[in-house]
Amino acid sequence: MATPNIIARSISSSEYSSTSTLSLKAPSLAPSSISTADTAPVENVSATSSAADLEAAKVKQQKPQLPPKRNGKWFRNLRHIVFTAYRRLFSVVFAANLIAVIVLASTNRIIGTQNIQHLAIAVSANLFVATAIRQEYIINIVFRTCWLVPLSAPLSIRRTLAKCYEYGGVHSGAAMSGTLWFLLLACNVYRSFAIKELDSVPIVITTSILLSTFALIITFAHPRIRTAMHDVFERTHRWAGWTASAVFWVEIIMLVWELHGRPEGAAFMKALAQQPSFWLLFLTTCHAFHPWLRLRRWTFEHERLSSHAIKLTFDRPIHNFSGINLSKSPLKEWHPFATFPRDDGKQGGSLIISNAGDFTSDVINNPQKQYWVKGLPRHGPMSMAQVFRSVVFVTTGSGIGPCLTFLADGSRRQPVRILWSTPSPMVTFGEKMCNTVKSIDPNAMIIDTRKDGRPNLPEMAYQLYMEAGAEAVFVLSNAKLTKRVKYAMESRGIPAYGPIFDS
């Protein structure tokens, strides 16, 4: 990748109004007297310059170099690629379930008709955890609890807590464990039916339906399939999940009835109320429907920034560092967007949508006054920047919008540096947006990739990190580039954070 001349090329005065403060310059890396139009700045040094001056100019123009990566390749890749925080959380949940299996197996409580209810409890508990950890109010509690860590706390503690946004590992770990528990339950049901200990064809049918439904959900939730067929994944997850909940209700009720001698009336209700699986499934169902109780149509004002981006503004009250889900068809698809404070200081917020698919393209070209919003606004990864004394934000394109959820917050006290790489920032996002970025960081490195090509973001991020004496780097770009910059930082011992694209 080509590194832009003098790191961040200044845009000529003809591209900005005379009142704009948006001259783009590299912080302290290039001499201010060198023209940005020069393609070989060192050659323009006066012939009377001494050899020492020439050498100094060359040093200042050198491309920033990343230090060597830490540890060996195998350990490094295991630490930062294989065993990410997401996968470590998955492993903790899965290991806890594995221990439970070993304990039950050692006490002969796995195989046998009499053990079906034990397995139903394990299934219900895992499904509850998988559902609850995705609820906005629980996510917000997790984030706000982590925000409480003081800046005086050791960096090792703060950098660990800042990974709380990878809570999806708990969701997938519990969902996978619950499915495997149900596989054990199904084996017991089929065995009991075969040896005539359980004489219920309906239970066999519901068990088979649930097995198929869980298999369908897990198949489309696989990372590669989910990425390639995201809309199908989203609809399958929603509709198959609801189907599984309904069928599991039927299964639990029939199992209690069969395994307790087919009681009737008050005796049956008492037997049902004594089952932990009944109450766990009740809580799971409540959590599944809770976000839909807050389904509302919000009114938005729209400002078309360009053919590639649009800004939506709303007047509903919203907490700092929050994002919302938008939809035109609530039962089909939902799209999350981070919000940031309004320009005019009024109640509400704004969000930026860039062209990244059918939904976003339609919003840009055919904006509506109202969109559906579901659930509570929830906090995201960028909000964890507040647990660090100083941070660097690295973003591309419309990723600047989610970054503003933290950067534009009036209560923010931490110094920040911004590296924003995007095609034609003035044309795509407008002068107002560029001015906002420059007001936050007067020395922001705004790179016009149309003119300067794509920069080496890891090297430039490292340069800003060192110059600012920052404690962490936050990255928001596409999945591939986000992972690349995060790995480049983390493999050198620098705390780095960014979305994990797990949904």
Beta strands, then each sheet from edge to edge (+ up, - down):
strand 1: 296-299
strand 2: 301-304
strand 3: 309-314
strand 4: 322-327
strand 5: 335-338
strand 6: 349-354
strand 7: 370-373
strand 8: 378-379
strand 9: 391-396
strand 10: 416-422
strand 11: 445-448
strand 12: 472-476
strand 13: 496-497
sheet 1: 1+ 7- 4+ 5-
sheet 2: 1+ 7- 4+ 8-
sheet 3: 2+ 3- 6+
sheet 4: 11+ 10+ 9+ 12+ 13+
end
